[in-house]
Amino acid sequence: MVGSRSSGQLRLSLLGGFRVTHDARHVEVPMASQRIVVFLALHDQPLHRTYVAGTLWPDYLDGRAAANLRTALSRLQAGTGPLIAAQGPLLTLSARVAVDLHETRLLIRRMLDGGEAAPDLVRVRDRLTVDLLPGWYDDWLVFEQERYREMRLQALEALCRWLVERGRTGTAVEVGLATVATDPLRESAQRVLLEAHLAAGNPAAAVRGFERYRSRLREEMGMEPSGALAAMISRGVRA
């Protein structure tokens, strides 16, 4: 696709798995070429070919890595619009490609910074329940996967609180359950779920959830929930 000039909407999905669509039609991309597309999508600036080749093929000599890069670029399908833009030795993801990771990160940042992105996150909340490229274990990707996972957990917690504040307790419980499913030992995730149960008028569900969390925390970590969380449950039950 490097240098192709065909028009149409290109979308790159990285959340939950790799997928490219051109005008809503699935586009097959070879695995080696997928890695280049992903690597460039995770960076906000053009990257030198030598750096890209050396990072993606670290166990090869420079000449072999550069040859692998050329081959992978050439195998990107032609005729679907440019996924990658090349300017001399520099490569970047084409500005014409919409990326679900970029869109979701922007919404999360707006919400965490106090903006009104919460309604948008409700509409795309399925994106917040999946990881960045699950099943990919490249060294250069692991940090980005962990960073996005933490970011989406914070967003799910904030979204749950936002829903509770507006009385949408049913949806808040759903979001809270998704948050806990992502990281069952995370106390802040448990807190927003228990708060949603209490706000929905279901103290018994909150107590059951707290007891499950305490048992699992004891079994797996040898720890107890914080006193603040236990006190919150007690206050909620009395209320």
Secondary structure, DSSP 8 states (H G I E B T S, - for coil): -TT----S-EEEE-BSS-EEEETTEEE---HHHHHHHHHHHT-SS-EEHHHHHHHHSTTS-HHHHHHHHHHHHHTS-SSS--SEEEETTEEEE-TTEEEHHHHHHHHHHHHHTT-S-HHHHHHTGGGGGS-BSTT---HHHHHHHHHHHHHHHHHHHHHHHHHHHTT-HHHHHHHHHHHHHH-TT-HHHHHHHHHHHHHTT-HHHHHHHHHHHHHHHHHHHS----HHHHHHHHHHHH-
